Amino acid sequence: MNTNRPKLMTSTSVETLTRAVLAAARDGDRRARTVTVSGRTGIVTPHADAEGNLDADDLAAQVWALAHDKPSDDGSYEGGMFSHRGVGYYRAAPE
């Protein structure tokens, strides 16, 4: 069994951390990873769309939600859309 864990990513900037996490996933590292942003630590997990392509908006929304302490009501961030306590949010991935 491979227990090689991805490197912890830490930043005080949501934008910087989002870009770093997206770069790793776009380079083919689709493992869940522990991240720390704005003093909060959590796990973000890259997901694929129906065609098998990275859902970058999903990943960006996970990082934003962690940084702002607004976890998804149902655990889904598909397409960058999620709700927290019944309020809808959308976060698009930077290019």
DAWODA-V172214 format. One record per residue. N is the residue number from 0. RES is the residue in one letter. PSI is psi as a letter, one per 40 degrees, with the letter a starting at -180 (NA if undefined). Layout:
N | RES | PSI
N | RES | PSI
This chain:
0 | M | h
1 | N | h
2 | T | e
3 | N | h
4 | R | i
5 | P | i
6 | K | h
7 | L | h
8 | M | h
9 | T | h
10 | S | i
11 | T | e
12 | S | h
13 | V | d
14 | E | d
15 | T | d
16 | L | d
17 | T | d
18 | R | d
19 | A | d
20 | V | d
21 | L | d
22 | A | d
23 | A | d
24 | A | d
25 | R | d
26 | D | e
27 | G | e
28 | D | g
29 | R | f
30 | R | i
31 | A | i
32 | R | i
33 | T | h
34 | V | i
35 | T | h
36 | V | h
37 | S | f
38 | G | e
39 | R | h
40 | T | h
41 | G | a
42 | I | h
43 | V | i
44 | T | h
45 | P | i
46 | H | i
47 | A | i
48 | D | a
49 | A | d
50 | E | e
51 | G | e
52 | N | i
53 | L | h
54 | D | g
55 | A | d
56 | D | d
57 | D | d
58 | L | d
59 | A | d
60 | A | d
61 | Q | d
62 | V | d
63 | W | d
64 | A | d
65 | L | d
66 | A | d
67 | H | e
68 | D | f
69 | K | g
70 | P | i
71 | S | i
72 | D | d
73 | D | e
74 | G | e
75 | S | h
76 | Y | f
77 | E | h
78 | G | e
79 | G | e
80 | M | h
81 | F | i
82 | S | i
83 | H | h
84 | R | f
85 | G | e
86 | V | h
87 | G | i
88 | Y | i
89 | Y | h
90 | R | h
91 | A | i
92 | A | i
93 | P | i
94 | E | NA
